[in-house]
Amino acid sequence: MTGVPLNIDFQQILLHLLNFAILFFVLYLILYKPVRKFIDQRNAKYKELDDQAKANLEASEKAKVEYLYKMENAEKEAAAAKVKAMDEANEYAKERVNAAHAEAERIIANAQNMAEAERDKIIAEAGQQIEDLAKEAAKKAIFENTSEAMDSFLDAVEEK
């Protein structure tokens, strides 16, 4: 071994290279494939979770847009319903006012008819009372005049 510089044994180097190749091959079979399989599965799982998160985000964005659209429409519908309710309330109020006016006119007409009937009755009663008083006064006048006339006649007869 005198011809090799630095006392390097090529046979030892080749054996180490062979040992390294065997070790590399065994580690490749034992470690690399399972680790690679585990990493690929983990990457697939994370990719699936990422895709699911993106889909959820997309769905939530879609739901948000739909919600905002519905809120806008709900506000418009509420305003329209409010206007409709106000119109219906105003129409109902007009109907009630017209009905109240008609009822008031009917009550007034009925009261006028009753007042006119009462007035006619009072006038008739007053006429009857006047007639009775006139008869009574005529009777008194006749009887008073008659008794005075009789008294005068009797006085005249006595004097004669």
C-alpha positions as CSV (number, residue, x, y, z in Angstrom):
1,M,0.0,0.0,0.0
2,T,2.7,2.2,-0.8
3,G,1.3,3.6,-3.9
4,V,-1.8,5.2,-2.5
5,P,-1.4,8.7,-1.3
6,L,-2.6,9.5,2.3
7,N,-3.0,5.8,3.1
8,I,-6.5,5.6,1.4
9,D,-7.7,2.1,0.8
10,F,-10.0,2.0,-2.3
11,Q,-11.5,-1.3,-1.2
12,Q,-12.6,0.3,2.1
13,I,-14.1,3.2,0.1
14,L,-16.0,0.9,-2.2
15,L,-17.3,-1.1,0.8
16,H,-18.4,2.1,2.4
17,L,-20.1,3.2,-0.8
18,L,-21.8,-0.2,-1.1
19,N,-22.9,0.0,2.6
20,F,-24.2,3.5,1.9
21,A,-26.1,2.4,-1.2
22,I,-27.7,-0.5,0.7
23,L,-28.5,1.8,3.6
24,F,-29.9,4.3,1.2
25,F,-32.0,1.6,-0.5
26,V,-33.3,0.2,2.8
27,L,-34.1,3.6,4.2
28,Y,-35.8,4.5,0.9
29,L,-38.0,1.4,1.2
30,I,-38.6,1.6,4.9
31,L,-38.9,5.4,5.5
32,Y,-39.2,7.4,2.3
33,K,-42.3,5.6,0.8
34,P,-44.3,5.7,4.1
35,V,-43.3,9.2,4.9
36,R,-44.1,10.3,1.3
37,K,-47.4,8.5,1.5
38,F,-48.2,10.2,4.9
39,I,-47.2,13.6,3.5
40,D,-49.3,13.1,0.4
41,Q,-52.3,12.1,2.5
42,R,-51.8,15.1,4.7
43,N,-51.5,17.4,1.7
44,A,-54.6,15.9,0.2
45,K,-56.5,16.3,3.5
46,Y,-55.3,20.0,3.8
47,K,-56.2,20.6,0.1
48,E,-59.7,19.1,0.8
49,L,-60.1,21.3,3.9
50,D,-58.9,24.3,1.9
51,D,-61.3,23.5,-0.9
52,Q,-64.1,23.1,1.6
53,A,-63.2,26.4,3.3
54,K,-63.2,28.1,-0.1
55,A,-66.6,26.5,-0.9
56,N,-67.9,27.6,2.5
57,L,-66.6,31.1,1.9
58,E,-68.1,31.2,-1.5
59,A,-71.5,30.0,-0.1
60,S,-71.3,32.5,2.7
61,E,-70.6,35.3,0.2
62,K,-73.5,34.2,-1.9
63,A,-75.7,34.0,1.2
64,K,-74.5,37.5,2.2
65,V,-75.4,38.9,-1.2
66,E,-78.8,37.1,-1.1
67,Y,-79.4,38.4,2.5
68,L,-78.6,42.0,1.5
69,Y,-80.9,41.6,-1.5
70,K,-83.7,40.2,0.7
71,M,-83.1,43.0,3.2
72,E,-83.4,45.6,0.5
73,N,-86.5,44.0,-0.9
74,A,-87.9,43.6,2.6
75,E,-87.4,47.3,3.3
76,K,-89.1,48.1,0.0
77,E,-92.0,45.7,0.7
78,A,-92.3,47.1,4.2
79,A,-92.6,50.6,2.8
80,A,-95.1,49.4,0.2
81,A,-97.1,47.6,2.9
82,K,-97.0,50.8,5.1
83,V,-98.3,52.9,2.2
84,K,-101.0,50.3,1.4
85,A,-102.0,50.2,5.1
86,M,-102.1,54.0,5.2
87,D,-104.3,54.1,2.1
88,E,-106.6,51.5,3.5
89,A,-106.8,53.3,6.8
90,N,-107.6,56.6,5.0
91,E,-110.2,54.9,2.9
92,Y,-111.8,53.3,6.0
93,A,-111.7,56.7,7.8
94,K,-113.5,58.3,4.8
95,E,-116.1,55.6,4.8
96,R,-116.6,56.0,8.6
97,V,-116.9,59.8,8.2
98,N,-119.4,59.4,5.4
99,A,-121.4,56.9,7.4
100,A,-121.3,59.2,10.4
101,H,-122.5,62.1,8.3
102,A,-125.3,60.0,6.9
103,E,-126.2,58.9,10.4
104,A,-126.1,62.5,11.6
105,E,-128.3,63.6,8.7
106,R,-130.8,60.8,9.5
107,I,-130.8,61.7,13.2
108,I,-131.3,65.4,12.4
109,A,-134.1,64.6,10.0
110,N,-135.7,62.3,12.5
111,A,-135.4,65.0,15.2
112,Q,-136.9,67.6,12.9
113,N,-139.8,65.3,12.1
114,M,-140.3,64.6,15.9
115,A,-140.0,68.3,16.7
116,E,-142.5,69.2,13.9
117,A,-144.9,66.5,15.2
118,E,-144.5,67.8,18.8
119,R,-145.1,71.4,17.6
120,D,-148.2,70.3,15.8
121,K,-149.4,68.4,18.8
122,I,-148.7,71.4,21.1
123,I,-150.5,73.7,18.6
124,A,-153.4,71.3,18.5
125,E,-153.5,71.1,22.3
126,A,-153.2,74.9,22.6
127,G,-156.0,75.3,20.1
128,Q,-158.1,72.8,22.1
129,Q,-157.3,74.7,25.3
130,I,-158.1,78.0,23.7
131,E,-161.4,76.5,22.4
132,D,-162.2,75.1,25.9
133,L,-161.3,78.5,27.5
134,A,-163.4,80.3,25.0
135,K,-166.4,78.0,25.7
136,E,-165.8,78.4,29.4
137,A,-165.6,82.2,29.1
138,A,-168.7,82.2,26.9
139,K,-170.6,80.1,29.4
140,K,-169.5,82.4,32.2
141,A,-170.4,85.4,30.2
142,I,-173.8,84.0,29.3
143,F,-174.5,82.8,32.8
144,E,-173.2,86.0,34.4
145,N,-175.2,88.1,31.9
146,T,-178.2,85.9,32.4
147,S,-178.1,86.1,36.1
148,E,-177.6,89.8,35.9
149,A,-180.4,90.0,33.5
150,M,-182.5,87.9,35.7
151,D,-181.5,89.9,38.7
152,S,-182.4,93.1,36.8
153,F,-185.6,91.6,35.7
154,L,-186.5,90.4,39.2
155,D,-185.5,93.8,40.6
156,A,-187.6,95.5,37.9
157,V,-190.5,93.2,38.7
158,E,-190.3,93.9,42.3
159,E,-190.2,97.6,41.8
160,K,-193.3,97.5,39.8
